């Protein structure tokens, strides 16, 4: 059920072009977060902060399609944290505070 006229099936196209809607699509935003995570991990691996194998694993897993978004939604409702987006085994040394607090803003800005 739409909660705003921009989401109405009949009128939504009058308020936002399809390119703008795609830009702010939830999956696209999460993918941008994943892209930033992968880039951060690559940089940390280059500096020797995390193992290269961990950065490679993060890059391989950095696809929104690989996430269980229903589980993410449940976790977010219960804790208001996006921990489910991260694979703790692969994120040794990764600044969790960066990912949790800053990544959302960065993902929106990259667009």
C-alpha positions as CSV (number, residue, x, y, z in Angstrom):
1,X,0.0,0.0,0.0
2,X,1.6,3.3,-1.0
3,X,2.0,5.9,1.7
4,X,2.9,8.8,-0.6
5,X,1.6,10.0,-3.9
6,X,5.0,9.4,-5.5
7,X,4.4,5.7,-4.9
8,X,0.9,5.7,-6.4
9,X,0.6,3.5,-9.4
10,X,-1.6,6.0,-11.3
11,X,0.2,9.2,-10.4
12,X,3.7,8.2,-9.4
13,X,5.2,8.9,-12.9
14,X,4.0,12.5,-12.7
15,X,6.3,13.2,-9.7
16,X,9.5,11.3,-10.5
17,X,11.1,10.2,-13.7
18,X,11.9,6.5,-14.0
19,X,15.7,7.3,-13.8
20,X,15.2,9.1,-10.5
21,X,13.0,6.3,-9.1
22,X,15.8,3.8,-10.1
23,X,18.4,5.9,-8.4
24,X,16.6,5.8,-5.1
25,X,15.5,2.2,-5.4
26,X,16.1,0.3,-2.2
27,X,18.1,-2.5,-3.9
28,X,20.2,0.0,-5.8
29,X,21.0,1.8,-2.6
30,X,22.0,-1.4,-0.8
31,X,24.2,-2.4,-3.8
32,X,26.0,1.0,-3.6
33,X,26.6,0.2,0.1
34,X,28.1,-3.1,-0.9
35,X,30.2,-1.5,-3.6
36,X,31.7,0.9,-0.9
37,X,32.3,-2.0,1.4
38,X,34.2,-3.8,-1.3
39,X,36.3,-0.7,-2.2
40,X,37.0,-0.1,1.5
41,X,38.1,-3.7,2.0
42,X,40.3,-3.5,-1.2
43,X,42.0,-0.4,0.2
44,X,42.5,-2.0,3.6
45,X,44.0,-5.1,2.0
46,X,46.4,-3.0,0.0
47,X,47.6,-1.3,3.2
48,X,47.9,-4.7,5.0
49,X,45.1,-4.0,7.5
50,X,43.1,-7.0,6.4
51,X,44.2,-10.1,4.5
52,X,43.8,-10.0,0.7
53,X,41.7,-13.2,0.9
54,X,39.2,-11.3,3.1
55,X,39.0,-8.5,0.7
56,X,38.5,-10.9,-2.2
57,X,35.7,-12.7,-0.2
58,X,34.0,-9.3,0.4
59,X,34.3,-8.4,-3.2
60,X,32.8,-11.7,-4.3
61,X,29.9,-11.4,-1.8
62,X,29.2,-7.7,-2.5
63,X,26.1,-8.3,-4.5
64,X,22.7,-7.4,-3.2
65,X,21.3,-10.6,-4.8
66,X,23.3,-12.6,-2.3
67,X,21.5,-11.0,0.7
68,X,18.5,-12.5,2.5
69,X,16.6,-9.2,2.5
70,X,13.8,-10.8,4.5
71,X,16.3,-11.6,7.3
72,X,17.8,-8.1,7.0
73,X,14.4,-6.6,7.4
74,X,13.7,-8.7,10.5
75,X,17.0,-7.8,12.1
76,X,16.5,-4.1,11.3
77,X,13.1,-4.1,12.9
78,X,14.5,-5.8,16.0
79,X,17.7,-3.9,16.4
80,X,17.8,-0.9,14.1
81,X,21.3,-2.2,12.9
82,X,22.3,-3.4,9.5
83,X,24.6,-6.1,10.8
84,X,23.0,-8.7,8.5
85,X,24.6,-6.9,5.5
86,X,28.0,-8.0,6.8
87,X,29.7,-11.3,6.9
88,X,31.5,-11.2,10.2
89,X,34.0,-13.9,9.2
90,X,35.2,-11.8,6.2
91,X,35.3,-8.5,8.0
92,X,38.3,-9.0,10.3
93,X,39.7,-5.5,10.8
94,X,37.0,-3.7,8.9
95,X,35.7,-0.6,10.8
96,X,32.2,-1.7,11.8
97,X,31.3,1.8,12.8
98,X,32.2,3.0,9.3
99,X,30.0,0.4,7.7
100,X,27.1,0.9,10.1
101,X,27.0,4.7,10.4
102,X,28.6,6.2,7.3
103,X,27.9,3.7,4.6
104,X,24.3,4.7,4.1
105,X,25.3,8.3,3.5
106,X,28.1,7.4,1.2
107,X,25.9,5.1,-0.8
108,X,23.4,7.9,-1.4
109,X,26.1,10.4,-2.3
110,X,27.8,8.1,-4.9
111,X,24.7,8.3,-7.0
